[in-house]
Each structure stands twice: as C-alpha cells, then as structure tokens.
Amino acid sequence: MKHHLIPRVIAKLTIPGILLFALYVQFHGDYGPGGGFQAGVIFGAGFILYGLVFGLENLRKVAPPQIVTAFIAVGVLLYGGVGVVSQILGANYLDYDVLSAVDHDGQHLGILLVELGVGITVAAVMMTIFMTFAGRLR
C-alpha cells in the first residue's frame, strides 16, 4: 500500500474534514436536518475511508476493535439511559421535559443525548461491520 501516494495524501486532507462535518451534523441535528444516524454514518465512513486507504491493520491501531465494540454498548446505554432517567424522575420513557426545570431546556438536553447515543452506536456498528468483513480472509 505504500505505492499509493495520491490516495494517501487526499485521504489525509479529507478525513479530518469528514469527521468535522459529522460533528456538525450531529450537533446541528436538533435545529435542522441531520442528527445521530446521519452523523454516525458520516463518522463511520471517515474511519472506513482510513481503513481502505491505509490498510486494516492501521485502522485497528487507530480504532481497536475492543474499544469500537465498547462504543456500541455505550451508545445504546446512553440512548436507553435517557429514557430510564426520565422514568425515574416520574415521566414517561423518553419524555424529556423532566430533565430540566425548564421544559424547553429538558427537551433540548434529552434529544441531544439521545441523538448522541444513536450517532455513537451507528458509527461503531459501521466500523465493526467493515473490520469484520475486511478481515475475514485472515
């Protein structure tokens, strides 16, 4: 893979922008189009591009499979945890109003945390699927 200079240079220039755009989509999702799923797909695609250009072993050094698998669980627990916390505070599952003294702030915090959980889970699942299929011949 060392002889593919142009894709490596282009990837080094574009991957940070891809990841930054994923963060923009993630945190702009409560105000406009986008959110956790779209951001997770973009973020996962950035890492998959890294794996395609620099090799699977380098991707596994940057994103160890054990940590990526742990992020799947963290994302699901974050999503579900917001619902459980709202139930503990006396509301329905995923009723965000009780997360803050002001209803609007509770709604904002709740959707931000839920979308963050979705984004983390989607990105980690995409990376896990890629690493599994890319490494199946080894």
Residue pairs with C-beta under 8 A, 6 or more apart in sequence:
1 53
1 54
1 55
4 53
7 53
8 53
8 54
11 49
11 50
11 53
11 54
14 49
15 46
15 49
15 50
18 42
18 43
18 45
18 46
18 49
19 43
19 46
21 42
22 39
22 40
22 42
22 43
22 46
22 119
22 123
23 39
23 43
25 34
25 35
25 38
25 39
25 42
26 34
26 35
26 36
26 39
26 43
26 115
26 116
26 119
27 112
28 34
29 35
29 36
29 38
29 39
29 115
30 108
30 111
30 112
30 115
35 115
35 118
35 119
36 114
36 115
36 116
36 117
36 118
36 119
36 120
36 122
37 118
37 119
37 122
39 115
39 119
39 122
39 123
40 118
40 119
40 120
40 121
40 122
40 123
40 126
41 122
41 123
41 126
43 119
43 123
44 122
44 123
44 124
44 125
44 126
44 127
44 130
45 126
47 59
47 62
47 63
47 123
47 126
47 127
47 130
48 126
48 127
48 130
50 58
50 59
50 62
51 58
51 59
51 130
51 131
51 134
56 131
56 134
56 135
59 131
60 131
63 127
65 128
65 131
68 124
68 127
68 128
68 131
69 124
69 128
71 120
71 121
71 123
71 124
72 121
72 124
72 125
72 128
74 117
74 120
75 116
75 117
75 118
75 119
75 120
75 121
75 122
75 124
76 117
76 121
77 117
78 113
78 114
78 116
78 117
78 120
79 113
79 114
79 117
79 118
79 121
80 117
81 117
82 94
82 96
82 99
82 110
82 113
82 114
82 117
83 93
83 94
84 93
85 99
86 92
86 93
86 94
86 95
86 96
86 98
86 99
86 110
87 93
89 98
89 99
90 98
91 97
91 98
94 110
94 114
96 106
96 107
96 109
96 110
96 111
97 103
97 106
97 107
98 106
99 105
99 106
99 109
99 110
100 106
100 109
